[in-house]
Structure formats: C-alpha cells, structure tokens
Amino acid sequence: MSTPRQRALDVFTAGIANGEFGLPPEMVRVMERGEGCRLWDAEGQEFLDFSIGWGSVLVGHARPEVVAAVRAQAEKGFNFSYLNDQVLAVAEEIKRRAPAVERLRFCASGTEATMYCQRLARAATGRRKIVKFEGAYHGANETGVTSLFASGETPFPQPELTSAGVPEVMETLLVAPYNDLEATRAILEANRVDIAGVIVEPLQRCYPPKPGFLEGLRALTRELDILLIFDEVVTGFRLAAGGAQEYYGVEPDLVAYGKALGGGYPIGAFGGRAAVMEWVSEHRIGGPDYVWMASTLGGNPISAAAARAALGVLSGPEVYERLHGLGAYFRGRLAEVAANRQVTATVIGDGPLAQIVFAGHAVTDHRSANAADKALGRAVMLGLFRRGVFLNPLGTKLYLSVAHDEAVCDTFCDRLDDTLSEVHRA
C-alpha cells in the first residue's frame, strides 16, 4: 500500500498541495492534526511548528475559542455571499482598532486585499504605476511575485521578473530599495506623474524599518500626492492591537489585511480613507468613478466567526507584551546558539517574528539579506525540519504564536545547535 508521502508525490506537483516548501521528495510530509504550536503528520511524527500556517494561526492551532465559534456558526450556515452579523462585528472591531480605517470591504485572501488596494490607488489618482520595495511579497498578484527573489543586480527602479507569466508588470511597476528613503525619494520624484501608490510591508519580511523611514515615506507620498498602502497581511494584529499603524505610529491611506486576522481560516480585508473607499460603491456602476469589487467568499460567516474569536483572544490581558517579550527572548537565544557555535550570523525581526541570516553584516533590506550564505541557510532549515521543526525551508522567517512559550523556543534552539554541529561536520 502506498504511503501518504507516495500518494502526495503522485498527485501534487513536487508533492506540495499549496506551493513553496521545496522539500526533497523523501522529506515530504502529510499533516494530520495540530494543537497549540505542534503538528502531527499522518505517520505520527510530532513537529514543533514555527511556520504556524505561514503566520495565519497567530492564536495557535485548534484554539478552543475559535473552534467553538466556528462550530456554532456552522450550524447556522456556511456562506451567504452577503453581509452577516459575524462580519459586521469584525469590521466594527477593525475600525475601532486601526487608525487608517474609515471604511472596509472583505475578500477571501491577502492577495486579493493588496490587489484591490492597488486598483483603488490607480482609480483614485488616474495614474497607472505602483512602487514596491525589492524583496517584498504582496500576495500572488503580479506586483507580489515580481522582484521577489531578485538577484540584486537589476538597477532600480526596474522590476525583475521573478515569476514567469506576468510580462505586463514591467509597464506598471517600479521597484525601490527598502529602508533607503533618499533612493525612494529620487524614484518617486522622477516618476511622480505616473505613480498611483506606494505599497509597503511596514516590517518587510523580518527587516525592521530604520528610524524615520516609514515617517519619511508617509511625508513624501503626501507631498507628492501619492497614496500610501500598508500591506498588513502579516503585521496586522500581530505587532499591536492596531497593527503596524499603531506600533510604528504611521497612518497610511489604504491598508490590506489577511493571515493574522482569521485565526487560521481564509480571510482578507482592505480599508482606508472613506473618500478612496467610495470608489467601490455599487451606486457608481456605469460611471467612470467606479472600481469593481466582489468576492463570493469575502466576509463569509465561518471565517468571520473565526476572526471574531481570534481578535477576542488577542484582546486578552498583556497578550502583546507577552508576544513581544517572547520574540525578543527567541531572537536572543538564536544569536546565542550561533555565537557559541562560532557561526557567523545576524538575527533580525520584531514582535513575534525572527529570522537567522548567515551573514556578518547588518541586514536591513533584500540585497543585504541576499548577500548571506544561502546554501548554509538552506542546509540548516532542512536539518531543523528533519529534527521535527516544521518550517518553510524556502522562506526562513520564523513565526511565534500565542501558543508558543520559552520552553518551546529553547527546544528549537537545542535542535538548531545540533543542526549547526552536523552542518559544520559536513
């Protein structure tokens, strides 16, 4: 009889159902259940989960409050493709928390949310180009997958096609270096008549913004009458109750949400200034001032119930203090292990996010990260996976959740120490 792994390799390209990971065939696993910060595969092996649904399960797997909320809603209906009491309550909570949000719409993913923000920016300004920062991921849309795995050799602001099948993006996208305000200023000023918006992950991947970078970007876009879009698919509700807007104290014109909002269920939302969001009003259909927007599963009551429960968990006493404290502890332990093994490494991140980059220089953007020892990074990630740490070896960002604690971080670091020893011997 075929094993779960063999069955997966027979039916899925590269043995993976939803993309990425890039595991060697013998390492493919079929997950069966999760609880807290742990996963178990179909053969019974336990994993410590430091991917945590690519960051989407911020409250932990099978969180009782989320399970109860979904179960209760399932008995009342799965999807109405219409306004419902669950999504209304979630929208009111987001508006209460997020400084930039005056009006909202829901969709089914962060990819859609960032796509709609870009569409709105183009409509509201009458311009066609979007600026992104090299190495940033903004979902599976054309902007998100371009200059993502950039070589670091393409001159700014030229995009680099890092995915086939999207050639038209070369005409609609400009690329800037994250954390370099002066270079970004030069790009924006030289192309101001064509630029509709700047989209940015406030915390790009795991690179914290340099002091003054986001503030300067806000001032610059306002000066040039360009819309500023925050992609808070990762940072929203992870860094603070009001997301990166609250945590870094910078308010964008538009904001996209996803991952962290849904308690592990698929969800997307976007919002911003009322005057810009008015472009999606169906009362404008037939006119030149209408942006089409609709989503069959957007705001469905199951995902909204999960989001409502997750936001409730994140509203608990000292949740964010604990997440930030745990992240700082974890990053400190990672640096300690690398130093003890005399491995050249830089640990970056903020809040409950961490990444170990095998480089001896400061890592503040895509190009400085790209100059690291990527072969060593890949070997270490695969070594950790073999030792029962679940993560994405193609993306070395490590996610913590409400369910993680110092003991789990210590176990990770013990396995990292073993892995570094093995790699060094090899």
DRENDO-1510 file (C-alpha; in Angstrom, 1 decimal, always signed):
<recs>
REC; n; res; u; v; w
REC; 1; MET; +0.0; +0.0; +0.0 .
REC; 2; SER; +1.2; +3.5; -0.9 .
REC; 3; THR; +2.4; +5.7; +2.0 .
REC; 4; PRO; +0.8; +9.2; +2.4 .
REC; 5; ARG; +4.1; +10.6; +1.1 .
REC; 6; GLN; +4.0; +8.5; -2.1 .
REC; 7; ARG; +0.3; +9.4; -2.6 .
REC; 8; ALA; +1.2; +13.1; -2.4 .
REC; 9; LEU; +4.1; +12.8; -4.8 .
REC; 10; ASP; +1.7; +11.0; -7.3 .
REC; 11; VAL; -0.9; +13.7; -7.3 .
REC; 12; PHE; +0.7; +17.0; -6.5 .
REC; 13; THR; +3.5; +18.9; -8.4 .
REC; 14; ALA; +6.6; +18.5; -6.2 .
REC; 15; GLY; +4.4; +16.7; -3.7 .
REC; 16; ILE; +3.0; +20.0; -2.3 .
REC; 17; ALA; -0.7; +20.9; -2.3 .
REC; 18; ASN; -0.4; +24.7; -2.0 .
REC; 19; GLY; +3.1; +25.7; -3.2 .
REC; 20; GLU; +6.5; +26.6; -1.8 .
REC; 21; PHE; +8.5; +24.5; +0.8 .
REC; 22; GLY; +10.6; +22.9; -2.0 .
REC; 23; LEU; +11.3; +19.8; +0.1 .
REC; 24; PRO; +13.3; +16.9; -1.2 .
REC; 25; PRO; +10.8; +14.1; -2.1 .
REC; 26; GLU; +11.9; +11.9; +0.9 .
REC; 27; MET; +11.1; +14.8; +3.3 .
REC; 28; VAL; +7.5; +15.5; +2.1 .
REC; 29; ARG; +5.1; +15.1; +5.0 .
REC; 30; VAL; +1.3; +14.9; +5.1 .
REC; 31; MET; +0.0; +16.7; +8.1 .
REC; 32; GLU; -3.0; +15.3; +10.0 .
REC; 33; ARG; -3.7; +17.4; +13.0 .
REC; 34; GLY; -2.4; +20.4; +15.0 .
REC; 35; GLU; -2.8; +21.7; +18.5 .
REC; 36; GLY; -1.3; +24.8; +20.0 .
REC; 37; CYS; +2.2; +25.1; +18.5 .
REC; 38; ARG; +2.5; +21.5; +17.5 .
REC; 39; LEU; +1.7; +19.4; +14.4 .
REC; 40; TRP; +1.5; +15.7; +13.8 .
REC; 41; ASP; +1.8; +14.0; +10.4 .
REC; 42; ALA; -0.1; +11.0; +9.1 .
REC; 43; GLU; +2.7; +8.7; +10.3 .
REC; 44; GLY; +2.5; +10.1; +13.9 .
REC; 45; GLN; +5.7; +12.2; +13.9 .
REC; 46; GLU; +5.3; +15.3; +16.1 .
REC; 47; PHE; +6.7; +18.7; +14.9 .
REC; 48; LEU; +7.2; +22.0; +16.7 .
REC; 49; ASP; +5.5; +24.4; +14.4 .
REC; 50; PHE; +7.5; +27.6; +13.6 .
REC; 51; SER; +5.6; +28.3; +10.4 .
REC; 52; ILE; +2.2; +28.4; +12.1 .
REC; 53; GLY; +0.2; +28.4; +8.9 .
REC; 54; TRP; +2.7; +30.9; +7.3 .
REC; 55; GLY; +1.7; +33.1; +10.3 .
REC; 56; SER; -2.0; +32.8; +9.9 .
REC; 57; VAL; -2.6; +30.8; +13.1 .
REC; 58; LEU; -1.4; +33.5; +15.5 .
REC; 59; VAL; -3.6; +32.2; +18.3 .
REC; 60; GLY; -2.4; +28.6; +17.8 .
REC; 61; HIS; -3.8; +25.5; +16.2 .
REC; 62; ALA; -7.3; +24.4; +17.3 .
REC; 63; ARG; -7.7; +27.3; +19.7 .
REC; 64; PRO; -10.8; +26.4; +21.8 .
REC; 65; GLU; -12.4; +29.8; +21.4 .
REC; 66; VAL; -12.0; +29.6; +17.6 .
REC; 67; VAL; -13.2; +26.0; +17.4 .
REC; 68; ALA; -16.3; +26.9; +19.4 .
REC; 69; ALA; -17.1; +29.9; +17.3 .
REC; 70; VAL; -16.8; +28.1; +14.0 .
REC; 71; ARG; -18.8; +25.1; +15.3 .
REC; 72; ALA; -21.6; +27.4; +16.5 .
REC; 73; GLN; -21.7; +29.3; +13.2 .
REC; 74; ALA; -21.6; +26.1; +11.0 .
REC; 75; GLU; -24.9; +25.1; +12.5 .
REC; 76; LYS; -26.4; +28.4; +11.2 .
REC; 77; GLY; -24.9; +28.4; +7.7 .
REC; 78; PHE; -21.5; +28.4; +5.9 .
REC; 79; ASN; -21.8; +31.2; +3.4 .
REC; 80; PHE; -24.4; +33.7; +2.3 .
REC; 81; SER; -22.2; +35.8; +0.0 .
REC; 82; TYR; -23.7; +38.8; +1.7 .
REC; 83; LEU; -23.5; +41.0; +4.8 .
REC; 84; ASN; -23.9; +39.0; +8.0 .
REC; 85; ASP; -23.7; +39.6; +11.7 .
REC; 86; GLN; -20.3; +38.0; +12.1 .
REC; 87; VAL; -18.5; +40.1; +9.5 .
REC; 88; LEU; -20.3; +43.2; +10.7 .
REC; 89; ALA; -18.9; +42.7; +14.2 .
REC; 90; VAL; -15.4; +42.0; +12.9 .
REC; 91; ALA; -15.5; +45.1; +10.7 .
REC; 92; GLU; -16.5; +47.3; +13.6 .
REC; 93; GLU; -13.7; +45.9; +15.7 .
REC; 94; ILE; -11.1; +46.6; +13.0 .
REC; 95; LYS; -12.4; +50.1; +12.5 .
REC; 96; ARG; -12.1; +50.6; +16.3 .
REC; 97; ARG; -8.5; +49.4; +16.4 .
REC; 98; ALA; -7.0; +50.6; +13.1 .
REC; 99; PRO; -6.3; +54.4; +12.8 .
REC; 100; ALA; -6.3; +54.4; +9.0 .
REC; 101; VAL; -9.6; +52.5; +8.5 .
REC; 102; GLU; -12.7; +54.6; +7.9 .
REC; 103; ARG; -14.4; +52.1; +5.6 .
REC; 104; LEU; -13.9; +48.4; +4.9 .
REC; 105; ARG; -14.6; +45.7; +2.4 .
REC; 106; PHE; -13.9; +42.0; +2.8 .
REC; 107; CYS; -12.5; +39.4; +0.3 .
REC; 108; ALA; -11.1; +35.9; +0.7 .
REC; 109; SER; -7.3; +36.4; +0.9 .
REC; 110; GLY; -4.5; +38.8; +1.5 .
REC; 111; THR; -3.6; +38.5; -2.2 .
REC; 112; GLU; -7.0; +39.9; -3.1 .
REC; 113; ALA; -6.8; +42.6; -0.5 .
REC; 114; THR; -3.5; +44.0; -1.8 .
REC; 115; MET; -4.7; +43.7; -5.4 .
REC; 116; TYR; -7.8; +45.8; -4.6 .
REC; 117; CYS; -5.7; +48.4; -2.8 .
REC; 118; GLN; -3.6; +48.9; -5.9 .
REC; 119; ARG; -6.7; +49.0; -8.1 .
REC; 120; LEU; -8.2; +51.7; -5.9 .
REC; 121; ALA; -4.9; +53.7; -5.9 .
REC; 122; ARG; -4.9; +53.7; -9.7 .
REC; 123; ALA; -8.5; +54.7; -9.9 .
REC; 124; ALA; -8.4; +57.5; -7.3 .
REC; 125; THR; -5.2; +59.1; -8.8 .
REC; 126; GLY; -5.7; +58.4; -12.5 .
REC; 127; ARG; -2.2; +57.1; -12.7 .
REC; 128; ARG; -1.0; +53.6; -13.6 .
REC; 129; LYS; +2.2; +52.7; -11.8 .
REC; 130; ILE; +2.7; +51.2; -8.4 .
REC; 131; VAL; +6.0; +51.3; -6.4 .
REC; 132; LYS; +7.0; +48.3; -4.3 .
REC; 133; PHE; +10.2; +47.5; -2.4 .
REC; 134; GLU; +12.6; +44.9; -3.6 .
REC; 135; GLY; +12.1; +41.5; -2.0 .
REC; 136; ALA; +8.6; +42.3; -0.6 .
REC; 137; TYR; +5.8; +39.8; -1.0 .
REC; 138; HIS; +2.3; +41.3; -1.6 .
REC; 139; GLY; +0.4; +38.1; -2.4 .
REC; 140; ALA; +0.2; +36.1; -5.6 .
REC; 141; ASN; -0.8; +39.0; -7.8 .
REC; 142; GLU; +1.6; +40.4; -10.4 .
REC; 143; THR; +3.1; +43.0; -8.1 .
REC; 144; GLY; +3.7; +40.5; -5.3 .
REC; 145; VAL; +5.6; +38.0; -7.3 .
REC; 146; THR; +7.8; +40.5; -9.2 .
REC; 147; SER; +11.3; +41.4; -7.8 .
REC; 148; LEU; +10.5; +38.9; -5.0 .
REC; 149; PHE; +13.5; +36.6; -5.4 .
REC; 150; ALA; +15.5; +39.4; -7.0 .
REC; 151; SER; +19.1; +38.8; -8.0 .
REC; 152; GLY; +20.2; +42.2; -6.5 .
REC; 153; GLU; +21.8; +43.1; -9.8 .
REC; 154; THR; +18.8; +44.8; -11.5 .
REC; 155; PRO; +19.1; +48.6; -11.3 .
REC; 156; PHE; +16.4; +50.5; -9.5 .
REC; 157; PRO; +13.6; +51.2; -10.3 .
REC; 158; GLN; +13.4; +48.5; -13.0 .
REC; 159; PRO; +11.4; +45.4; -12.0 .
REC; 160; GLU; +12.9; +42.0; -12.2 .
REC; 161; LEU; +10.6; +39.1; -13.4 .
REC; 162; THR; +11.0; +36.5; -10.7 .
REC; 163; SER; +7.9; +34.6; -11.9 .
REC; 164; ALA; +7.1; +33.7; -15.4 .
REC; 165; GLY; +3.7; +34.6; -16.9 .
REC; 166; VAL; +3.5; +38.2; -15.8 .
REC; 167; PRO; +5.3; +40.2; -18.5 .
REC; 168; GLU; +2.9; +43.1; -18.4 .
REC; 169; VAL; +4.0; +44.1; -14.9 .
REC; 170; MET; +7.2; +45.6; -16.5 .
REC; 171; GLU; +5.0; +48.5; -17.7 .
REC; 172; THR; +3.1; +49.1; -14.4 .
REC; 173; LEU; +5.6; +48.6; -11.6 .
REC; 174; LEU; +8.6; +50.4; -10.2 .
REC; 175; VAL; +10.9; +49.0; -7.5 .
REC; 176; ALA; +12.7; +50.8; -4.7 .
REC; 177; PRO; +15.2; +49.7; -2.0 .
REC; 178; TYR; +13.5; +49.2; +1.4 .
REC; 179; ASN; +14.9; +51.3; +4.2 .
REC; 180; ASP; +16.6; +53.8; +1.8 .
REC; 181; LEU; +14.4; +56.9; +1.9 .
REC; 182; GLU; +16.7; +59.0; -0.3 .
REC; 183; ALA; +16.8; +56.5; -3.1 .
REC; 184; THR; +13.0; +56.1; -2.8 .
REC; 185; ARG; +12.6; +59.9; -2.9 .
REC; 186; ALA; +14.6; +60.1; -6.1 .
REC; 187; ILE; +12.4; +57.4; -7.8 .
REC; 188; LEU; +9.2; +59.0; -6.7 .
REC; 189; GLU; +10.1; +62.5; -7.7 .
REC; 190; ALA; +11.4; +61.4; -11.1 .
REC; 191; ASN; +8.2; +59.4; -11.8 .
REC; 192; ARG; +5.5; +61.3; -9.8 .
REC; 193; VAL; +3.2; +61.9; -12.8 .
REC; 194; ASP; +2.9; +58.2; -13.3 .
REC; 195; ILE; +2.8; +56.8; -9.7 .
REC; 196; ALA; -0.6; +56.0; -8.2 .
REC; 197; GLY; +0.6; +54.4; -5.0 .
REC; 198; VAL; +3.5; +53.0; -2.9 .
REC; 199; ILE; +2.8; +49.6; -1.3 .
REC; 200; VAL; +5.0; +48.6; +1.6 .
REC; 201; GLU; +5.2; +45.9; +4.3 .
REC; 202; PRO; +5.9; +48.2; +7.3 .
REC; 203; LEU; +8.0; +45.4; +8.6 .
REC; 204; GLN; +9.3; +44.0; +5.4 .
REC; 205; ARG; +9.8; +40.2; +5.8 .
REC; 206; CYS; +11.8; +40.4; +9.0 .
REC; 207; TYR; +13.7; +43.7; +8.3 .
REC; 208; PRO; +12.5; +46.3; +10.8 .
REC; 209; PRO; +12.1; +49.8; +9.4 .
REC; 210; LYS; +15.0; +52.2; +10.2 .
REC; 211; PRO; +14.1; +55.1; +12.4 .
REC; 212; GLY; +12.4; +57.7; +10.3 .
REC; 213; PHE; +11.9; +55.5; +7.2 .
REC; 214; LEU; +8.2; +55.0; +7.5 .
REC; 215; GLU; +7.6; +58.5; +8.7 .
REC; 216; GLY; +9.6; +59.9; +5.8 .
REC; 217; LEU; +7.8; +57.7; +3.4 .
REC; 218; ARG; +4.5; +59.0; +4.7 .
REC; 219; ALA; +5.6; +62.6; +4.4 .
REC; 220; LEU; +7.0; +62.0; +0.9 .
REC; 221; THR; +3.9; +60.3; -0.5 .
REC; 222; ARG; +1.7; +63.0; +1.0 .
REC; 223; GLU; +3.9; +65.8; -0.5 .
REC; 224; LEU; +3.7; +64.2; -4.0 .
REC; 225; ASP; +0.0; +63.3; -3.8 .
REC; 226; ILE; +0.7; +59.6; -4.0 .
REC; 227; LEU; -1.3; +57.1; -2.0 .
REC; 228; LEU; +0.5; +55.1; +0.7 .
REC; 229; ILE; -0.6; +51.5; +1.0 .
REC; 230; PHE; +0.3; +49.4; +4.0 .
REC; 231; ASP; +0.3; +45.6; +3.4 .
REC; 232; GLU; -0.6; +44.5; +6.9 .
REC; 233; VAL; -1.4; +40.9; +5.9 .
REC; 234; VAL; +1.4; +39.8; +8.3 .
REC; 235; THR; +1.7; +42.8; +10.7 .
REC; 236; GLY; -2.0; +43.5; +11.2 .
REC; 237; PHE; -3.0; +42.5; +14.7 .
REC; 238; ARG; +0.4; +40.8; +15.2 .
REC; 239; LEU; +2.5; +43.7; +16.3 .
REC; 240; ALA; -0.2; +45.5; +18.2 .
REC; 241; ALA; -4.0; +45.7; +18.5 .
REC; 242; GLY; -4.0; +48.3; +15.8 .
REC; 243; GLY; -1.3; +46.6; +13.7 .
REC; 244; ALA; +1.9; +48.3; +12.4 .
REC; 245; GLN; -0.1; +51.6; +12.1 .
REC; 246; GLU; -0.3; +51.7; +15.8 .
REC; 247; TYR; +3.0; +50.1; +16.6 .
REC; 248; TYR; +5.1; +52.3; +14.3 .
REC; 249; GLY; +2.8; +55.4; +14.6 .
REC; 250; VAL; +2.4; +55.9; +10.8 .
REC; 251; GLU; -1.0; +56.1; +9.2 .
REC; 252; PRO; -1.4; +55.0; +5.5 .
REC; 253; ASP; -4.2; +55.9; +3.0 .
REC; 254; LEU; -5.1; +52.2; +2.4 .
REC; 255; VAL; -4.4; +49.0; +4.3 .
REC; 256; ALA; -4.7; +45.3; +3.4 .
REC; 257; TYR; -5.3; +42.5; +5.9 .
REC; 258; GLY; -5.2; +38.7; +5.7 .
REC; 259; LYS; -3.3; +36.0; +7.6 .
REC; 260; ALA; -3.3; +37.1; +11.2 .
REC; 261; LEU; -6.9; +38.1; +11.2 .
REC; 262; GLY; -8.6; +34.8; +10.5 .
REC; 263; GLY; -7.5; +32.6; +13.4 .
REC; 264; GLY; -6.3; +30.1; +10.7 .
REC; 265; TYR; -9.3; +30.5; +8.4 .
REC; 266; PRO; -9.1; +32.1; +5.0 .
REC; 267; ILE; -9.9; +35.8; +5.1 .
REC; 268; GLY; -8.9; +39.1; +3.5 .
REC; 269; ALA; -10.0; +42.7; +4.1 .
REC; 270; PHE; -9.0; +46.1; +2.9 .
REC; 271; GLY; -9.9; +49.6; +4.0 .
REC; 272; GLY; -8.8; +53.2; +4.4 .
REC; 273; ARG; -10.0; +56.7; +3.9 .
REC; 274; ALA; -13.7; +56.9; +3.2 .
REC; 275; ALA; -13.2; +59.1; +0.1 .
REC; 276; VAL; -10.9; +56.5; -1.5 .
REC; 277; MET; -13.1; +53.5; -0.5 .
REC; 278; GLU; -16.1; +55.2; -2.0 .
REC; 279; TRP; -14.8; +54.1; -5.4 .
REC; 280; VAL; -16.1; +50.6; -4.8 .
REC; 281; SER; -19.6; +51.8; -4.1 .
REC; 282; GLU; -22.0; +49.9; -6.4 .
REC; 283; HIS; -24.1; +53.1; -6.7 .
REC; 284; ARG; -21.4; +54.3; -9.1 .
REC; 285; ILE; -21.8; +51.4; -11.5 .
REC; 286; GLY; -21.8; +52.6; -15.1 .
REC; 287; GLY; -19.8; +55.7; -14.3 .
REC; 288; PRO; -16.1; +56.4; -14.7 .
REC; 289; ASP; -15.6; +56.7; -11.0 .
REC; 290; TYR; -16.4; +53.0; -10.1 .
REC; 291; VAL; -13.9; +50.2; -9.1 .
REC; 292; TRP; -15.3; +46.7; -9.5 .
REC; 293; MET; -15.0; +44.7; -6.3 .
REC; 294; ALA; -16.8; +41.5; -5.3 .
REC; 295; SER; -15.9; +38.3; -3.5 .
REC; 296; THR; -18.0; +35.1; -3.2 .
REC; 297; LEU; -16.3; +34.1; +0.0 .
REC; 298; GLY; -15.5; +37.6; +1.2 .
REC; 299; GLY; -16.7; +38.0; +4.8 .
REC; 300; ASN; -18.3; +34.6; +4.9 .
REC; 301; PRO; -19.7; +33.9; +8.4 .
REC; 302; ILE; -17.4; +30.9; +9.1 .
REC; 303; SER; -14.1; +32.9; +8.6 .
REC; 304; ALA; -15.6; +35.9; +10.2 .
REC; 305; ALA; -16.6; +33.9; +13.3 .
REC; 306; ALA; -13.1; +32.6; +13.5 .
REC; 307; ALA; -11.7; +36.1; +13.1 .
REC; 308; ARG; -14.0; +37.5; +15.8 .
REC; 309; ALA; -12.9; +34.8; +18.2 .
REC; 310; ALA; -9.2; +35.3; +17.3 .
REC; 311; LEU; -9.5; +39.0; +17.9 .
REC; 312; GLY; -11.1; +38.2; +21.2 .
REC; 313; VAL; -8.1; +36.1; +22.2 .
REC; 314; LEU; -5.7; +38.8; +21.1 .
REC; 315; SER; -7.6; +41.3; +23.3 .
REC; 316; GLY; -6.7; +39.4; +26.4 .
REC; 317; PRO; -4.6; +41.0; +29.1 .
REC; 318; GLU; -0.9; +41.6; +28.2 .
REC; 319; VAL; -1.1; +39.4; +25.1 .
REC; 320; TYR; +1.1; +41.8; +23.0 .
REC; 321; GLU; +3.5; +42.3; +25.8 .
REC; 322; ARG; +4.0; +38.6; +26.0 .
REC; 323; LEU; +4.3; +38.2; +22.2 .
REC; 324; HIS; +7.0; +40.9; +22.1 .
REC; 325; GLY; +8.8; +39.5; +25.1 .
REC; 326; LEU; +8.8; +36.0; +23.7 .
REC; 327; GLY; +10.1; +37.3; +20.3 .
REC; 328; ALA; +12.9; +39.2; +22.0 .
REC; 329; TYR; +13.8; +36.1; +24.0 .
REC; 330; PHE; +13.8; +33.8; +21.0 .
REC; 331; ARG; +15.9; +36.2; +18.9 .
REC; 332; GLY; +18.4; +36.4; +21.8 .
REC; 333; ARG; +18.6; +32.6; +22.1 .
REC; 334; LEU; +19.1; +32.2; +18.3 .
REC; 335; ALA; +22.0; +34.7; +18.5 .
REC; 336; GLU; +23.5; +32.9; +21.5 .
REC; 337; VAL; +23.4; +29.5; +19.8 .
REC; 338; ALA; +25.1; +30.9; +16.6 .
REC; 339; ALA; +27.8; +32.6; +18.7 .
REC; 340; ASN; +28.5; +29.5; +20.8 .
REC; 341; ARG; +29.0; +27.5; +17.6 .
REC; 342; GLN; +31.1; +30.3; +16.2 .
REC; 343; VAL; +28.8; +30.6; +13.2 .
REC; 344; THR; +28.7; +34.0; +11.5 .
REC; 345; ALA; +25.0; +35.0; +11.7 .
REC; 346; THR; +22.7; +38.0; +12.2 .
REC; 347; VAL; +19.4; +37.6; +13.9 .
REC; 348; ILE; +16.6; +40.0; +12.8 .
REC; 349; GLY; +12.9; +40.5; +13.4 .
REC; 350; ASP; +10.4; +42.4; +15.5 .
REC; 351; GLY; +7.5; +41.4; +17.7 .
REC; 352; PRO; +6.8; +37.6; +17.5 .
REC; 353; LEU; +8.9; +37.2; +14.3 .
REC; 354; ALA; +12.5; +36.1; +13.9 .
REC; 355; GLN; +15.0; +35.2; +11.2 .
REC; 356; ILE; +18.6; +34.0; +11.4 .
REC; 357; VAL; +20.6; +35.2; +8.4 .
REC; 358; PHE; +24.0; +33.7; +7.9 .
REC; 359; ALA; +25.9; +36.9; +7.3 .
REC; 360; GLY; +28.3; +39.0; +9.3 .
REC; 361; HIS; +26.9; +42.4; +8.1 .
REC; 362; ALA; +23.8; +44.3; +9.0 .
REC; 363; VAL; +20.7; +43.0; +7.3 .
REC; 364; THR; +18.2; +45.8; +6.6 .
REC; 365; ASP; +16.9; +45.0; +3.1 .
REC; 366; HIS; +16.7; +42.4; +0.4 .
REC; 367; ARG; +20.2; +43.0; -1.0 .
REC; 368; SER; +21.9; +42.8; +2.3 .
REC; 369; ALA; +20.0; +39.6; +3.1 .
REC; 370; ASN; +20.8; +38.2; -0.4 .
REC; 371; ALA; +24.5; +38.6; +0.3 .
REC; 372; ALA; +24.2; +36.0; +3.1 .
REC; 373; ASP; +25.3; +32.3; +2.8 .
REC; 374; LYS; +22.1; +31.0; +1.4 .
REC; 375; ALA; +23.4; +27.4; +0.9 .
REC; 376; LEU; +24.1; +27.3; +4.7 .
REC; 377; GLY; +20.7; +28.7; +5.4 .
REC; 378; ARG; +19.0; +26.0; +3.3 .
REC; 379; ALA; +21.1; +23.2; +4.9 .
REC; 380; VAL; +20.1; +24.5; +8.4 .
REC; 381; MET; +16.4; +24.8; +7.6 .
REC; 382; LEU; +16.3; +21.3; +6.2 .
REC; 383; GLY; +18.3; +20.0; +9.2 .
REC; 384; LEU; +15.7; +21.5; +11.5 .
REC; 385; PHE; +12.9; +20.0; +9.5 .
REC; 386; ARG; +14.5; +16.6; +9.8 .
REC; 387; ARG; +14.7; +17.1; +13.6 .
REC; 388; GLY; +11.0; +17.8; +13.9 .
REC; 389; VAL; +10.8; +21.5; +13.5 .
REC; 390; PHE; +8.1; +22.5; +11.0 .
REC; 391; LEU; +9.1; +25.5; +8.9 .
REC; 392; ASN; +9.3; +26.6; +5.3 .
REC; 393; PRO; +12.8; +25.9; +4.0 .
REC; 394; LEU; +12.3; +28.4; +1.1 .
REC; 395; GLY; +11.5; +31.2; +3.5 .
REC; 396; THR; +13.4; +31.4; +6.7 .
REC; 397; LYS; +11.1; +33.7; +8.6 .
REC; 398; LEU; +10.1; +32.1; +11.9 .
REC; 399; TYR; +6.7; +32.8; +13.4 .
REC; 400; LEU; +5.7; +32.6; +17.0 .
REC; 401; SER; +2.1; +32.4; +18.2 .
REC; 402; VAL; +0.2; +32.9; +21.4 .
REC; 403; ALA; +0.6; +29.1; +22.0 .
REC; 404; HIS; +4.5; +29.3; +22.0 .
REC; 405; ASP; +6.5; +29.7; +25.1 .
REC; 406; GLU; +10.1; +30.0; +26.2 .
REC; 407; ALA; +10.4; +26.2; +26.7 .
REC; 408; VAL; +9.4; +25.6; +23.0 .
REC; 409; CYS; +11.9; +28.3; +21.9 .
REC; 410; ASP; +14.6; +26.6; +24.0 .
REC; 411; THR; +13.8; +23.2; +22.3 .
REC; 412; PHE; +14.0; +24.8; +18.9 .
REC; 413; CYS; +17.4; +26.3; +19.9 .
REC; 414; ASP; +18.7; +22.9; +21.1 .
REC; 415; ARG; +17.8; +21.4; +17.7 .
REC; 416; LEU; +19.4; +24.4; +16.0 .
REC; 417; ASP; +22.6; +23.7; +17.9 .
REC; 418; ASP; +22.5; +20.0; +16.9 .
REC; 419; THR; +21.9; +21.1; +13.3 .
REC; 420; LEU; +24.8; +23.6; +13.2 .
REC; 421; SER; +27.1; +20.9; +14.6 .
REC; 422; GLU; +26.0; +18.5; +11.9 .
REC; 423; VAL; +26.4; +21.1; +9.1 .
REC; 424; HIS; +29.8; +22.1; +10.4 .
REC; 425; ARG; +31.0; +18.5; +10.4 .
REC; 426; ALA; +29.6; +18.0; +6.8 .
</recs>
